[in-house]
Amino acid sequence: MKPKEILYQWVDAFNSADAEAIADLYDDKAINHQVANEPVIGKAAIRKMFEQEFSQAKMVCIVEDSCEEWQWAILEWRVPLGWRGCGFFQIINDRIVFQRG
């Protein structure tokens, strides 16, 4: 699969608040590093992070733009309240190995 295809699967799982489906997109040793937080390492820890986040608030990712280059998919997003951000996903063998937001 192309990196953008994995990225859009991630968006669908995120918008469904499906921690299991979103975690399945990550490599077992993946790293999710959001700017304001310490890195979360490993698929199980990433699943737990999303379970906690989804239990605390309804979150929606509206895609503004996306692109891909080689192993990378880049997402520009917004939420209904107007906040904006971007995410960088390194994808190898159809699994997210590194995410930076």
C-alpha positions as CSV (number, residue, x, y, z in Angstrom):
1,M,0.0,0.0,0.0
2,K,1.0,3.6,-0.5
3,P,1.8,5.7,2.6
4,K,-1.3,7.9,1.9
5,E,-3.5,4.8,1.9
6,I,-2.3,3.9,5.4
7,L,-2.7,7.5,6.5
8,Y,-6.3,7.6,5.4
9,Q,-6.9,4.3,7.3
10,W,-5.5,6.0,10.3
11,V,-7.8,9.0,9.9
12,D,-10.8,6.7,9.6
13,A,-9.8,4.7,12.7
14,F,-9.2,8.0,14.6
15,N,-12.5,9.5,13.6
16,S,-14.2,6.2,14.7
17,A,-12.4,6.4,18.1
18,D,-11.3,2.8,17.4
19,A,-8.1,2.4,19.4
20,E,-7.7,-1.2,18.3
21,A,-7.9,-0.4,14.6
22,I,-5.6,2.5,14.9
23,A,-3.0,0.5,16.9
24,D,-3.1,-2.2,14.3
25,L,-1.6,0.3,11.8
26,Y,1.6,0.7,13.9
27,D,4.6,-1.5,13.9
28,D,5.2,-3.4,17.2
29,K,8.2,-1.1,18.0
30,A,6.7,2.1,16.6
31,I,7.2,5.5,18.2
32,N,4.5,8.2,18.4
33,H,6.0,11.5,19.5
34,Q,3.7,14.4,19.8
35,V,5.4,17.7,20.4
36,A,4.0,18.4,23.8
37,N,4.5,14.9,25.2
38,E,7.2,12.3,25.7
39,P,7.5,9.7,23.0
40,V,5.1,6.7,23.3
41,I,7.0,3.6,22.3
42,G,5.5,0.3,21.1
43,K,2.1,-0.7,19.6
44,A,0.6,-1.7,23.0
45,A,1.6,1.7,24.6
46,I,0.2,3.5,21.5
47,R,-3.1,1.6,21.8
48,K,-3.3,2.5,25.5
49,M,-2.6,6.2,24.7
50,F,-5.4,6.3,22.2
51,E,-7.8,4.4,24.5
52,Q,-7.2,7.1,27.1
53,E,-7.5,10.0,24.7
54,F,-10.7,8.6,23.1
55,S,-12.3,8.1,26.6
56,Q,-11.6,11.7,27.6
57,A,-13.1,13.6,24.6
58,K,-14.8,13.2,21.2
59,M,-12.1,13.9,18.7
60,V,-12.4,14.5,14.9
61,C,-9.6,14.9,12.4
62,I,-10.7,16.8,9.3
63,V,-8.1,16.4,6.5
64,E,-7.1,19.8,5.0
65,D,-4.3,18.4,2.9
66,S,-2.0,15.4,2.6
67,C,1.0,14.3,0.6
68,E,3.4,11.4,0.4
69,E,7.0,11.0,-0.5
70,W,8.9,7.7,-0.4
71,Q,8.2,6.3,3.1
72,W,6.4,9.4,4.4
73,A,2.9,10.6,4.5
74,I,2.2,14.1,5.8
75,L,-1.2,15.2,7.1
76,E,-2.4,18.8,7.6
77,W,-5.6,18.7,9.7
78,R,-8.1,20.7,11.7
79,V,-10.8,20.0,14.2
80,P,-14.3,21.4,14.2
81,L,-13.3,24.0,16.8
82,G,-10.8,25.4,14.3
83,W,-7.5,24.1,15.9
84,R,-5.0,23.0,13.2
85,G,-2.0,20.9,13.1
86,C,0.1,18.5,11.1
87,G,1.4,15.0,11.4
88,F,4.3,13.2,9.8
89,F,4.1,9.4,9.5
90,Q,7.0,7.2,8.4
91,I,5.5,4.0,7.0
92,I,7.5,0.9,6.2
93,N,6.0,-2.4,5.1
94,D,2.5,-1.0,5.5
95,R,3.1,-0.2,9.2
96,I,3.6,3.2,10.9
97,V,7.1,3.1,12.4
98,F,7.3,6.7,13.5
99,Q,4.7,9.5,13.9
100,R,5.5,13.1,14.8
101,G,2.8,15.6,15.5
